[in-house]
Amino acid sequence: MATEPKPLDDLFHDMLKDVYYAEKQILKALPKMAKAAKSPELKKAFETHREETEGHVERLGEVFELIGKAPRGKTCDAILGIIEEGKAVIEDYSDSPAIDAGLVASAQAVEHYEMARYGTLKAWAQQLGHKDAVKLLDATLAEETKTDKKLTQLGGAANTAATKKAA
């Protein structure tokens, strides 16, 4: 007896759990990144994004509610790997003028992962007729994109600082 193929609804729910888990891991990582940053602007950007990330978790909770599911995460190996890379940058470059450049690169890897996930979730929510979920996912996608642009700006200064000789 053949089993029914899993519908897009299931895939949407699975990816929602994945990104929920990812956001919770990011919440834990951001204070460490802020602490490691040398530039006050970069430190502030990480602190600001931590507050935004709390909002992303709340919005995801609302999306779960809209589809009649309890908000819960599913281990996301991708985000764990990206966060591990960030930890390695902190360990290997903490006393280097290149630390901020490394932190920006690590943070952008996180943002790009999230942008890919939120873009997909938004498209699937549209396909499935979850209009309210589309609005919530789009709001988060816009914030992630804005953060990525801010990191690109901060990256310019960080890259310049990284090329200076350590005092």
C-alpha positions as CSV (number, residue, x, y, z in Angstrom):
1,M,0.0,0.0,0.0
2,A,1.5,3.3,-1.1
3,T,1.6,6.2,1.4
4,E,0.2,9.5,0.5
5,P,2.9,12.1,-0.5
6,K,3.4,14.8,2.1
7,P,1.6,18.0,1.2
8,L,3.1,21.5,1.0
9,D,1.3,22.2,4.3
10,D,3.6,19.7,6.0
11,L,6.7,21.2,4.4
12,F,5.6,24.7,5.5
13,H,5.1,23.5,9.1
14,D,8.5,21.7,9.0
15,M,10.4,24.8,7.8
16,L,8.5,27.0,10.3
17,K,9.9,24.7,13.1
18,D,13.3,24.9,11.6
19,V,13.4,28.7,11.5
20,Y,11.8,28.9,14.9
21,Y,14.7,26.8,16.3
22,A,17.2,29.0,14.3
23,E,15.9,32.2,15.7
24,K,16.1,30.8,19.3
25,Q,19.8,29.9,18.6
26,I,20.5,33.3,17.2
27,L,19.0,34.9,20.3
28,K,21.7,33.1,22.3
29,A,24.5,33.9,19.9
30,L,24.0,37.7,19.5
31,P,25.1,38.8,23.0
32,K,28.3,36.9,22.5
33,M,28.9,38.6,19.2
34,A,28.1,42.0,20.7
35,K,30.6,41.3,23.5
36,A,33.3,40.3,21.0
37,A,32.8,43.3,18.7
38,K,35.4,46.1,19.0
39,S,33.4,48.8,17.1
40,P,30.7,50.5,19.2
41,E,28.5,50.7,16.0
42,L,28.8,47.0,15.4
43,K,28.2,46.2,19.1
44,K,25.0,48.4,19.0
45,A,23.9,46.7,15.7
46,F,24.1,43.2,17.4
47,E,22.2,44.5,20.4
48,T,19.5,46.1,18.3
49,H,19.2,42.9,16.2
50,R,18.8,40.8,19.4
51,E,15.7,42.9,20.2
52,E,14.4,42.5,16.7
53,T,15.0,38.7,16.9
54,E,12.8,38.5,19.9
55,G,10.0,40.1,17.7
56,H,10.8,37.5,15.0
57,V,10.2,34.7,17.5
58,E,6.9,36.3,18.6
59,R,5.8,36.6,15.0
60,L,6.6,33.0,14.3
61,G,4.5,32.1,17.3
62,E,1.6,33.9,15.6
63,V,2.2,32.1,12.4
64,F,2.1,28.7,14.2
65,E,-1.2,29.9,15.8
66,L,-2.6,30.8,12.4
67,I,-2.0,27.3,11.1
68,G,-3.3,25.7,14.3
69,K,0.0,24.3,15.5
70,A,1.9,24.8,18.8
71,P,5.1,26.9,18.4
72,R,8.1,24.5,18.6
73,G,11.4,24.1,17.0
74,K,13.1,21.4,15.2
75,T,17.0,21.1,15.3
76,C,18.4,23.1,12.4
77,D,21.9,21.8,11.6
78,A,22.5,24.6,9.1
79,I,22.2,27.4,11.7
80,L,24.2,25.4,14.3
81,G,27.0,25.2,11.7
82,I,26.9,28.9,10.9
83,I,26.9,29.8,14.6
84,E,29.9,27.4,15.2
85,E,31.8,29.3,12.5
86,G,31.0,32.5,14.3
87,K,32.3,31.1,17.6
88,A,35.5,30.0,15.8
89,V,36.0,33.6,14.5
90,I,35.6,34.9,18.1
91,E,38.1,32.4,19.4
92,D,40.7,32.8,16.7
93,Y,40.5,36.6,16.2
94,S,39.5,38.1,19.5
95,D,42.7,40.1,19.8
96,S,43.0,40.8,16.1
97,P,42.1,44.0,14.3
98,A,40.2,41.6,11.9
99,I,37.7,40.6,14.6
100,D,34.9,42.9,13.5
101,A,35.4,41.9,9.8
102,G,35.0,38.3,10.8
103,L,31.9,39.1,13.0
104,V,30.3,40.9,10.1
105,A,30.9,38.0,7.8
106,S,29.5,35.5,10.3
107,A,26.4,37.7,10.9
108,Q,25.8,38.1,7.2
109,A,25.9,34.3,6.8
110,V,23.1,34.1,9.4
111,E,21.1,36.9,7.7
112,H,21.3,35.3,4.3
113,Y,20.2,31.9,5.7
114,E,17.2,33.6,7.4
115,M,16.4,35.7,4.3
116,A,16.3,32.5,2.2
117,R,14.0,30.8,4.7
118,Y,11.6,33.7,5.2
119,G,11.4,34.3,1.5
120,T,10.4,30.6,0.9
121,L,8.0,30.6,3.9
122,K,6.3,33.7,2.6
123,A,5.9,32.2,-0.9
124,W,4.5,29.0,0.5
125,A,2.2,30.9,2.8
126,Q,0.8,32.8,-0.3
127,Q,0.4,29.5,-2.2
128,L,-1.4,27.9,0.8
129,G,-3.7,31.0,1.2
130,H,-2.4,32.0,4.7
131,K,-2.7,35.7,4.0
132,D,-2.1,36.8,7.6
133,A,1.0,34.6,7.8
134,V,2.3,36.3,4.6
135,K,2.1,39.7,6.3
136,L,4.0,38.4,9.4
137,L,6.7,36.6,7.4
138,D,7.1,39.6,5.1
139,A,7.6,42.0,8.1
140,T,10.4,39.7,9.4
141,L,12.0,39.3,5.9
142,A,12.1,43.1,5.6
143,E,13.9,43.4,8.9
144,E,16.4,40.7,8.1
145,T,17.1,42.4,4.7
146,K,17.6,45.8,6.5
147,T,20.0,44.2,9.0
148,D,21.9,42.7,6.1
149,K,22.3,46.1,4.5
150,K,23.4,47.6,7.8
151,L,26.0,44.9,8.2
152,T,27.3,45.6,4.6
153,Q,27.8,49.3,5.6
154,L,29.5,48.3,8.9
155,G,31.6,45.8,7.0
156,G,33.3,48.5,5.0
157,A,34.7,50.1,8.2
158,A,35.5,46.7,9.7
159,N,37.4,45.7,6.6
160,T,39.5,48.9,6.7
161,A,40.2,48.4,10.4
162,A,41.3,44.8,9.6
163,T,44.0,45.9,7.2
164,K,45.7,48.1,9.8
165,K,48.6,46.7,11.7
166,A,47.8,45.5,15.2
167,A,49.2,48.1,17.7
